[in-house]
Every structure is written in structure tokens, then in C-alpha cells.
Amino acid sequence: MAFLFSYLDMVLFAALPYLVLFTFLLVSIQRYRLQTFSFSSLSSQLLENRRHFWALVPFHYGILVVFAGHLMAFLIPRSILFWNSHPLRLYVLEVTGLAFGILTLVGLLGMVARRLGNSKLRVVTSRADAVLYVLLLLQVVSGVAVAVFQPWGSSWFATSLAPYLWSLFRFQPDLTYITGLPILIKLHILNAFIVVGLFPFTRLVHILVVPNPYLWRKPQVVRWYGPAPRDIA
């Protein structure tokens, strides 16, 4: 049994990450070359706008802060551990991460409800997008569960996951950092790899060409010619 678990860890946490990275790079480049226009979020705001704001805005703000937290723990783990050396700072970091994780979950649930509750949106939702929503839900729910049931994640991320991820980048996978982690955390890591592998097949690919000028350009006025659809009236 121990050998079986060891073999599974080798496949899932040493081989799978490289397969995912290869797929991500190959498909993203190929899709950009052959289907440049598809590098878009394919906004459905004109089809249904009532719940658009309250779903997309919480999700994006939440996921950006959560991702930034993960990235900092990966890039500057020693600084994170120094910050956490004071209990009050540790509590602030943990509560902040949990709050934005819940915000992400609320936004994502709103996005799913918006898709399921409108027939027009269901038509423009591909199978890959549907699978992506399921995986994102699993990722966010498992992340919130980890924050609740496996506390002090910022510290053990810096001491365990960061060295493991750096070992992958050095092409010398060291599984000793994660073999002893709880199943819930391993599920969260594994699902993250799967989401990255599915990334270039879905609307998430638009993140690679984020239109940064949108952050500072003046608002555009969009005029609708003809009778406005009932959903956006």
C-alpha cells in the first residue's frame, strides 16, 4: 500500500506538472497562431447584465488577491515567515486570505447561477467552459476548506509548497516536502495542475492577453441600435 501511494505521488506530483506545462505552452501558442480572435473572455454582458456585476467583480477581486498571496509565498517565503513570526500579523494574513477566498467563492457561485439561470448564456457555454466551472468550484471550495481546517497556510506554504514548486522549476522534483501533507491539501494542489492544463482550451486563456490599457482609459459609450433585448433593458 505504501508503494502504491508513493507511485501515485510520483505520477501526480512529479510527472503531471510537466505534462500540464507542456500542454499549456503548446496549446496556447497554437491557439494564438490559428485562432487569435478566440483569445478573448467572450463577454456575455450584453446577453444578461443584471447579475453580471455582482458575480464577476467579487470573483475577480477575490481571485486576484488570493493569487497574489500564493505568488508572494512562492517568491519570498522567508519574508512571509518573518511576517508570520508575530502572532497578530499571522492572524491578519490568515483572516485576510480566508475573507478573499470566500469572496471568490461567492462570485464564482454567482457566475454559475447566472449561467444556469439564463437560456441564452447556456447556449454560448461550451463543454470545456462547463468543466472549467466545476474545476474552479472544486479549487475554490477546497482552498477555503484548507484555510479553515488546515490553518496557518501561509507558513506551511512557505516551508513546504514553495520548496516543492521550486524543485519542479529546477527539474529536480523533491516530493519529500509534500508526501506528508493531508489529502485535502494534495487535492487542492492536484486540481490546480488540472486547471492549468485545461486553461488554454477555455475562455480563461484571455488572461494571457489582458488589455492593460483598460485600467486607465476613459469609459466607452456603447449605443444599441434598435429595440434593446429585455434582459438588458
C-alpha positions in Angstrom: 0.0 0.0 0.0 2.8 2.4 0.9 4.4 1.6 -2.5 1.2 2.4 -4.3 0.8 5.8 -2.6 4.5 6.5 -3.4 3.9 5.6 -7.0 0.8 7.8 -7.2 2.7 10.7 -5.7 5.4 10.3 -8.3 2.9 10.3 -11.1 0.6 13.1 -9.8 3.2 15.5 -8.3 6.4 14.8 -10.4 5.2 13.8 -13.9 1.8 15.5 -14.2 3.2 19.1 -13.6 5.5 18.8 -16.6 2.7 17.3 -18.8 0.5 20.2 -17.8 3.1 22.8 -18.5 3.9 21.2 -21.9 0.1 21.2 -22.8 -0.3 24.7 -21.6 2.5 26.1 -23.7 1.8 24.1 -26.8 -1.9 24.6 -27.0 -1.7 28.3 -26.0 0.8 29.1 -28.7 -1.0 27.0 -31.3 -4.4 28.6 -30.5 -3.0 32.1 -30.7 -1.4 31.4 -34.1 -4.5 29.7 -35.6 -7.4 31.3 -33.6 -6.2 34.7 -32.5 -9.7 36.0 -32.1 -10.5 33.3 -29.6 -8.1 34.8 -27.1 -11.0 36.6 -25.5 -13.2 36.2 -22.5 -16.2 36.1 -24.9 -18.1 38.5 -22.7 -21.8 37.7 -22.2 -22.7 41.0 -20.6 -25.0 42.1 -23.4 -26.9 38.8 -23.0 -27.5 39.2 -19.3 -26.3 42.1 -17.2 -28.4 42.1 -14.1 -26.1 39.6 -12.2 -23.0 40.3 -14.2 -21.6 42.9 -11.9 -22.3 41.1 -8.6 -20.7 37.9 -9.9 -17.7 39.0 -11.9 -16.5 41.8 -9.7 -16.3 39.8 -6.4 -14.7 36.8 -8.3 -12.0 38.9 -9.9 -11.1 40.9 -6.9 -11.1 37.8 -4.7 -9.1 35.6 -7.1 -6.5 38.4 -7.7 -5.8 38.8 -4.0 -5.7 35.1 -3.4 -3.4 34.5 -6.4 -1.1 37.4 -5.2 -0.9 35.8 -1.8 0.1 32.4 -3.3 2.7 34.1 -5.5 4.3 36.0 -2.7 4.6 32.9 -0.6 6.3 31.2 -3.6 8.6 34.1 -4.4 9.5 35.4 -1.0 8.9 32.6 1.5 11.4 33.9 4.0 9.7 37.3 4.1 6.4 35.6 4.7 7.8 33.5 7.6 9.3 36.7 9.1 5.9 38.4 8.8 4.2 35.5 10.5 6.7 35.4 13.4 4.4 37.9 15.1 1.1 36.3 16.1 -1.0 39.3 15.3 0.4 39.7 11.8 -0.1 36.0 11.2 -3.8 36.3 12.2 -4.3 39.3 10.0 -2.8 37.5 7.0 -4.8 34.3 7.6 -8.1 36.2 8.1 -7.5 38.3 5.0 -6.8 35.3 2.9 -9.9 33.5 4.1 -12.1 36.6 3.5 -10.9 37.0 -0.1 -11.3 33.2 -0.6 -14.9 33.4 0.5 -15.4 36.5 -1.7 -14.0 34.5 -4.7 -16.4 31.6 -3.8 -19.4 34.0 -3.6 -18.5 35.5 -7.0 -18.0 32.1 -8.6 -21.3 30.8 -7.3 -22.9 33.9 -8.8 -21.3 33.2 -12.1 -22.5 29.6 -12.1 -26.0 30.6 -11.1 -26.0 33.3 -13.9 -25.1 30.7 -16.5 -27.6 28.1 -15.3 -30.4 30.6 -14.9 -30.3 32.1 -18.4 -31.0 30.0 -21.5 -29.0 32.5 -23.7 -26.0 32.0 -21.6 -26.3 28.2 -21.6 -26.2 28.3 -25.4 -22.9 30.1 -25.5 -21.3 28.0 -22.7 -19.1 25.3 -24.2 -18.5 21.9 -22.6 -15.0 22.9 -21.8 -16.3 26.0 -20.0 -18.7 23.8 -18.0 -15.9 21.5 -17.0 -13.9 24.6 -16.1 -16.6 25.9 -13.8 -16.7 22.6 -12.0 -13.0 22.5 -11.5 -12.9 26.2 -10.4 -15.6 25.4 -7.8 -13.6 22.5 -6.6 -10.5 24.6 -6.4 -12.1 27.5 -4.5 -14.1 25.2 -2.2 -11.0 23.1 -1.4 -9.0 26.3 -0.8 -11.5 27.7 1.6 -11.7 24.3 3.4 -7.9 24.2 3.6 -7.9 27.7 5.2 -10.5 26.6 7.7 -9.4 23.1 8.6 -5.6 23.4 7.9 -4.8 26.8 9.4 -1.6 28.8 9.1 -1.4 28.0 5.4 0.8 31.0 4.7 3.5 29.4 6.9 3.3 25.8 5.7 3.1 27.0 2.1 6.4 28.9 2.6 8.1 25.9 4.2 6.6 23.0 2.2 5.0 24.0 -1.1 7.4 26.8 -2.1 10.5 24.4 -1.9 8.5 21.7 -3.8 7.5 24.1 -6.6 11.0 25.5 -6.9 12.3 21.9 -7.2 9.9 21.5 -10.2 11.3 24.6 -11.8 14.8 23.2 -11.3 13.7 20.0 -13.0 14.6 18.1 -9.8 11.2 17.2 -8.2 11.5 16.8 -4.5 8.4 15.1 -3.2 9.7 14.9 0.4 8.2 18.3 1.0 4.6 17.2 0.3 4.3 13.5 0.8 3.2 14.0 4.4 0.6 16.7 3.6 -3.1 16.0 4.3 -5.2 14.6 1.5 -7.2 17.9 1.3 -4.1 19.9 0.5 -2.9 17.4 -2.0 -6.3 17.5 -3.7 -6.1 21.3 -3.8 -2.6 21.1 -5.5 -3.6 18.4 -7.9 -6.7 20.3 -9.0 -4.6 23.4 -9.6 -2.5 21.4 -12.0 -5.6 20.2 -13.8 -7.0 23.7 -14.1 -3.7 25.0 -15.6 -3.8 22.1 -18.1 -7.4 22.9 -19.1 -6.6 26.7 -19.2 -5.7 27.1 -22.9 -8.9 25.2 -24.0 -11.3 27.6 -22.3 -12.1 31.3 -22.1 -9.6 31.7 -19.3 -6.9 32.0 -22.0 -7.8 35.7 -22.3 -5.7 36.3 -19.2 -2.6 35.9 -21.3 -3.5 38.9 -23.3 -5.1 41.1 -20.6 -5.8 44.5 -22.2 -4.0 46.6 -19.6 -4.9 49.9 -21.1 -8.5 49.2 -20.0 -7.2 50.0 -16.4 -6.7 53.7 -17.3 -8.5 54.5 -20.5 -11.7 56.6 -20.5 -15.0 54.7 -20.4 -16.5 53.9 -23.7 -20.1 54.7 -24.7 -21.8 51.8 -26.4 -25.0 52.6 -28.3 -27.6 50.0 -29.1 -29.5 50.5 -32.3 -32.9 49.0 -32.4 -35.1 47.7 -29.6 -33.0 46.6 -26.7 -33.3 43.0 -25.6 -35.5 42.5 -22.5 -32.5 41.3 -20.4 -30.5 44.5 -20.8 -33.3 47.0 -20.9 
